[in-house]
């Protein structure tokens, strides 16, 4: 019986996100019937989120026309920005669906090859440590997203109950009142508006979580492959002693080197596919994160209502964690690709013949160029990029404090 693949188990763990968001990750769409079968839920969810975006934009435009203050106008900015971001992520997932399936197939094949190699405790520890950390991060983010739903959706209910208990009056509250800017403020519309906002929020979180967690998973398993390759490169040339008459077979070494070279090329190609899938959506992610962090931080420092403060703090923490983990996992993958240089240098290259030594030098030179992810080529995705996002957000925050803080 073949050993179950750890990568498949990680993908299955994300299945609930893709299932309820309507985003396809495994099924190939060939016929029109397949399109209906695997796209109907995504289309429905897309329309729900799109209608929420229209409502938020209309609320902002109406607020500007009516002369509302800056805080009122921008109160829907976090929801609006996250909604647009989730739509962009899901659309790019749809556009690059074939690339995603190709990447999953490639990483699966790389794990199968590794399972066919000789087992050792050191390699198993590498896999266990990396995948264990990934699972912990995803589990924590699952809990935080569920908390986000509870805070966002249940706060109006609690406020309605408290007010009704104190004043015996029923006030139609919603997580955000932007929907009442284009429908009548009447009780018969309130339940539908509430359900619509809960639905759209869940879809936004599902779309973002599905795209991001798949990104984290692929980065982790590409990093695992780099780590395993490092281990094999360092032990490619065995110890030998001419005085003792111990030699290694040149043909065996050459075959092993070709195998590792092909392995390295496959890992590089997998990182290239990942770059194609996420490059453009990451650019908007960086731009929107600076805006959300700035506005939510500013609103927290200005308003006095504790409920609004908690709501904006939730948005602020979500924006920070979302862009941080995006940069963090990309940075881990990039670092692992650079570490190949050290493992090649430590492979006892001085014991090989001149021809093999030159080929090893070529691999080392290539490994000095990192396998990195970018935001559409404008910026590398790593922890330095996260610091630049925070720096930009702080600059915008300081500007808002100067203009509106004293008012």
Order of alpha helices (4+ residues) and beta strands (2+ residues): alpha-alpha-alpha-alpha-alpha-alpha-alpha-alpha-alpha-alpha-alpha-alpha-alpha
